[in-house]
Amino acid sequence: MNALVGEKLSAITNKAQTTRHRILGILSKPEYQIVFSDTPGIVKPHYKLHESMMGEVKSALEDADILLYVVEFGESTPDERVTTAINKRDIPTIIALNKIDTGAQDDVMSAISIWKKLIPTASVLPISALHKFNVDQLLNMILELLPEHPAYFPKDELSDKNTRFFISEIIREKILLRYRKEVPYSVEIVVDSYKEAETIVRITAMIYVARETQKMIIIGKNGQAIKQMGTDARKDIEKFIGKKVYLELSVKVEKDWRDKEQSLKRFGYQF
């Protein structure tokens, strides 16, 4: 979606479950408007958080005009329940086989053949979002399949999410990239304050974790870990909003928040 819209709207890491919310990316041109709905990946729920994530996937499938299923070249074949659910949907489907730049051509052709057998009604297109290979062709395929309809959003909007949401996602992305094991998956970010002055934006954000030990890991020895992560996040936030940023981060324990519906609703998850 980031490559198609031309803006970094969704967090990008090599870890599963990077996307937690359904994020709309709006691509508007004089002759068309496409609303991309980027959903969490499909997972087997272990927490109420996962149940909310899968609810986002279900709602996106119910109102989509096209299903664009992005898979990574070289990944194992999906759960049979996933392919069965897609095959039951009576909507045009495109499988975007991403990261083909990481493999040999024969292996890519073999992967295309496998996906055509798994989802016979789908069009399979090899792409590299990183290198923009076949991204234009993918866009043309989408345009050919979309029904005509008046624009849903004003032409200058890029997403349905606000600036605070994207700031929290930038911070969470840096945590996913810098920390290991369970810690990144136990984190939620809330932007408590966003104060814009003429030359600088002052932002305070709270990092919620599930256990005290995770708080210690996030902060690190003498606060060095959170300081470095905050520096990385601040640089990306400055690029995103186009202004100098002062970013203040704190960490708080909210025990087992991933399994508490009240906490999840407060963090913006839907049930």
JOMOUR-V976941 format. One record per helix or strand. SS is the DSSP state (A for helix, B for strand). FROM is the first residue (numbers start at 1). LEN is the number of residues. If there is no record, write none. Layout:
ss=SS from=FROM len=LEN
ss=SS from=FROM len=LEN
This chain:
ss=A from=2 len=4
ss=B from=23 len=7
ss=B from=32 len=7
ss=A from=48 len=16
ss=B from=66 len=7
ss=A from=80 len=9
ss=B from=92 len=7
ss=A from=100 len=3
ss=A from=105 len=14
ss=B from=123 len=4
ss=B from=128 len=1
ss=B from=133 len=1
ss=A from=135 len=11
ss=B from=159 len=1
ss=A from=163 len=16
ss=A from=183 len=4
ss=B from=188 len=9
ss=B from=200 len=10
ss=A from=212 len=8
ss=A from=221 len=21
ss=B from=244 len=10
ss=A from=257 len=3
ss=A from=261 len=6
